[in-house]
């Protein structure tokens, strides 16, 4: 009996670590520097230039490599933007808990802020697929969920009132790095609805710091340290034994790797009850 419980406990702990790691996917969107806004009446087909940044990350738990993922952002001269993230488990974790995830958001810059028009999320686990789509028309996003919900149990519904005036998670993290580029600080509170849950991302600026060297990435030296916290508002699990989904906090170190370009997240530390996960930008960003 003890052996069976121990295996079950290890399974839940591992899945919790993977879930926390996948949550980092929404925190790795490259920053989108301020771009010219689309003037009223201007044709959307006139944009002629765009900028693309691609980042590659690895997620480690102690000595174990758990996930690899990429984040790609594209900004057009008209103010339109698109952000994509893709990740998958690797190694021994992939053998027992094969998981792939992809998400994307797009929208336009208006009144100094990013305004999403669409968001999609795709997750695959052991032959099951979960698909979430959101479109932004008016104050309340329209959402559709298809396939199978990959997490066990039932959630409390998210009231329509709490869905109003929200953003998708990728747009929110892009606002973090834009704010740092424009104001020199990474702070703010952003309301998020991802189709299943309603939560706030709280950004705290912890000031300049000196990034120590690591054997998992080439970065060190002056950086900006930001903290991300999660405030769940609705969509919680029903019942007393709710599986842990979100880390207690995420520490993000940002550096300006190329003069004149936006700060980029080069390292994360995901802190939760199951331990700490470390995320590393493994090589310089690819730009085009």
C-alpha positions in Angstrom: 0.0 0.0 0.0 2.8 2.4 0.9 4.5 1.6 -2.4 1.4 2.3 -4.4 0.8 5.6 -2.5 4.5 6.6 -3.1 4.2 6.0 -6.8 1.0 8.1 -6.9 2.7 10.9 -4.9 5.6 10.9 -7.3 3.3 11.0 -10.3 1.5 14.0 -8.9 4.7 15.7 -8.0 6.2 15.2 -11.4 3.0 16.4 -13.2 2.9 19.4 -11.0 6.5 20.3 -11.9 5.7 19.9 -15.6 2.6 22.1 -15.2 4.6 24.8 -13.5 7.1 24.6 -16.2 4.5 25.0 -18.9 3.2 28.0 -17.1 6.5 29.6 -17.8 5.7 29.3 -21.5 3.4 32.3 -21.1 6.1 34.3 -19.3 8.7 34.0 -22.1 7.2 36.2 -24.7 9.9 38.5 -26.1 9.3 42.2 -25.4 7.7 44.3 -28.1 9.1 47.8 -28.2 6.8 50.7 -28.9 5.9 50.8 -32.5 4.0 53.3 -34.6 0.3 52.9 -34.0 -2.1 52.3 -36.9 -3.6 55.7 -37.7 -7.3 55.9 -38.1 -8.3 55.1 -41.7 -4.9 53.8 -42.7 -5.1 50.6 -44.7 -3.8 47.6 -42.8 -2.1 46.3 -46.0 0.4 49.1 -46.1 2.9 47.8 -43.5 6.1 47.1 -45.3 8.6 46.3 -42.5 8.5 43.9 -39.6 10.8 42.8 -36.8 11.0 39.2 -35.6 12.8 37.9 -32.4 13.2 34.2 -31.6 14.4 32.9 -28.2 15.2 29.4 -27.1 14.9 28.3 -23.5 15.6 25.2 -21.4 13.9 24.3 -18.1 15.8 22.4 -15.4 14.7 20.8 -12.1 17.9 20.3 -10.1 20.1 18.3 -12.5 17.3 17.2 -14.8 16.4 18.8 -18.1 12.6 18.8 -18.2 11.4 21.1 -21.1 12.7 22.9 -24.1 10.7 25.7 -25.6 10.9 28.6 -28.0 9.3 32.1 -28.0 8.9 34.1 -31.2 7.5 37.6 -31.5 6.9 39.7 -34.6 6.1 43.4 -34.7 5.0 45.2 -37.8 5.5 48.9 -38.6 1.7 49.3 -38.5 1.7 48.3 -34.8 0.4 44.8 -35.4 2.1 42.1 -33.3 2.1 38.3 -33.0 3.7 36.2 -30.2 4.1 32.4 -30.4 5.5 29.9 -27.8 6.1 26.2 -28.3 7.4 23.7 -25.7 7.7 20.0 -25.1 9.0 17.6 -22.4 12.3 15.9 -23.1 14.4 13.0 -21.7 13.1 10.7 -19.0 10.2 13.1 -18.2 9.0 12.8 -21.8 9.1 9.0 -21.6 6.6 8.9 -18.7 4.7 12.3 -19.2 4.9 13.3 -22.9 3.5 16.8 -23.1 3.6 19.4 -25.9 2.1 22.8 -25.8 1.8 25.8 -28.2 0.2 29.2 -27.7 -0.1 32.3 -29.9 -1.5 35.8 -29.5 -1.9 38.7 -31.9 -3.3 42.2 -31.8 -2.3 45.8 -32.3 -0.8 48.7 -30.4 -3.4 51.4 -29.4 -3.1 54.3 -27.0 0.3 53.1 -25.8 -0.9 49.5 -25.0 -1.1 46.2 -26.7 -4.7 45.3 -27.6 -5.1 41.6 -28.4 -7.5 40.4 -31.1 -7.0 36.7 -30.8 -5.4 34.0 -28.6 -5.1 30.3 -29.0 -3.6 27.5 -26.9 -3.0 23.9 -27.8 -1.9 21.2 -25.3 -1.2 17.5 -26.0 -0.7 14.8 -23.4 -0.8 11.0 -23.9 -2.9 11.1 -27.0 -5.3 13.8 -25.6 -5.6 17.3 -27.0 -7.0 20.4 -25.4 -7.7 23.4 -27.6 -8.7 26.9 -26.3 -9.5 29.9 -28.6 -10.3 33.4 -27.6 -11.3 36.4 -29.8 -11.6 39.9 -28.6 -14.6 41.9 -29.7 -15.8 44.5 -27.3 -15.2 44.3 -23.5 -15.8 40.5 -23.1 -13.7 38.0 -25.1 -15.5 35.1 -26.8 -14.0 31.8 -26.1 -14.3 28.2 -27.3 -12.8 25.0 -25.7 -12.5 21.8 -27.8 -11.1 18.4 -27.2 -10.4 17.0 -23.7 -9.5 19.0 -20.7 -6.1 17.6 -19.8 -6.3 18.2 -16.0 -8.4 16.1 -13.8 -11.4 17.4 -11.8 -13.9 20.2 -12.3 -13.4 23.9 -12.1 -15.6 26.7 -10.8 -17.0 28.7 -13.7 -15.6 32.2 -14.5 -18.4 34.8 -14.2 -18.8 36.9 -17.3 -18.2 40.1 -15.3 -14.7 38.9 -14.4 -14.0 38.1 -18.1 -14.5 41.7 -19.1 -11.5 44.0 -19.9 -9.0 41.1 -19.6 -5.9 40.2 -21.7 -4.4 36.9 -22.8 -1.2 35.8 -20.9 1.2 36.3 -23.8 0.1 39.9 -24.4 0.5 40.6 -20.6 4.1 39.4 -20.4 4.9 41.5 -23.5 3.5 44.5 -21.7 6.0 43.7 -18.9 9.1 44.0 -21.1 7.6 47.0 -23.0 7.1 48.8 -19.7 10.7 48.1 -18.7 11.9 49.5 -22.1 9.7 52.6 -21.8 9.7 53.4 -18.1 12.7 51.6 -16.8 10.5 49.6 -14.4 8.7 46.2 -14.5 5.6 46.8 -12.4 1.9 46.6 -12.8 -1.1 44.3 -12.4 -2.7 42.7 -15.5 -6.1 40.9 -15.5 -5.8 37.6 -17.4 -8.5 35.2 -18.7 -7.2 32.2 -20.6 -10.5 30.5 -21.3 -10.4 28.3 -18.2 -9.1 30.6 -15.4 -9.3 34.2 -14.4 -6.2 35.5 -12.5 -4.1 38.6 -12.2 -0.4 38.7 -13.0 1.3 41.0 -10.5 4.7 42.5 -11.5 7.1 43.8 -8.9 10.2 45.7 -9.8 13.1 44.4 -7.5 15.6 46.8 -9.1 19.0 46.4 -10.7 21.1 43.4 -9.7 24.2 41.5 -10.8 23.4 38.2 -12.5 25.7 35.4 -11.4 27.2 32.9 -13.8 25.5 29.6 -14.5 26.6 26.4 -16.1 23.4 26.3 -18.1 23.6 29.6 -19.9 26.3 32.2 -20.9 24.7 35.3 -19.2 26.1 37.3 -16.3 26.5 40.9 -15.2 24.1 43.8 -14.8 20.4 42.8 -15.0 17.0 43.9 -13.9 15.2 41.6 -11.5 11.4 41.4 -11.7 9.0 39.2 -9.7 5.8 37.8 -11.1 3.0 36.6 -8.7 -0.3 35.0 -9.4 -3.6 36.1 -7.9 -6.3 33.6 -8.7 -9.7 35.3 -9.1 -12.0 32.5 -10.6 -11.8 29.1 -12.3 -10.4 27.3 -9.2 -10.7 23.6 -8.7 -13.8 22.2 -7.0 -13.3 20.2 -3.8 -10.7 20.2 -1.1 -7.8 18.5 -2.8 -6.9 20.8 -5.6 -3.8 20.1 -7.6 -1.2 22.8 -7.6 -1.1 24.7 -10.9 0.7 28.0 -10.4 4.0 28.7 -8.8 4.0 30.9 -5.7 6.2 33.3 -7.6 8.5 33.6 -10.6 11.7 35.6 -10.5 12.8 37.0 -13.9 16.2 38.4 -14.8 16.2 40.7 -17.9 19.2 42.0 -19.8 19.7 44.2 -22.8 21.8 41.8 -25.0 21.9 44.0 -28.0 22.3 47.8 -27.7 19.2 49.7 -28.8 16.9 46.6 -28.4 14.5 45.7 -25.7 15.4 43.9 -22.5 15.0 40.1 -22.8 14.3 37.5 -20.1 17.5 35.6 -19.8 16.8 33.5 -16.7 13.8 32.5 -14.6 13.4 30.9 -11.2 10.0 29.3 -10.6 9.3 28.7 -6.9 6.6 26.4 -5.8 5.7 23.9 -3.0 7.3 21.1 -5.1 10.6 22.9 -5.4 12.3 25.3 -7.7 12.6 25.2 -11.4 15.3 27.1 -13.3 14.8 28.4 -16.9 17.7 29.5 -19.0 18.0 31.4 -22.3 20.4 29.0 -24.0 21.8 31.2 -26.8 21.6 34.8 -28.1 18.3 35.8 -29.7 17.8 35.4 -33.4 16.5 38.5 -35.1 15.2 39.1 -38.5 
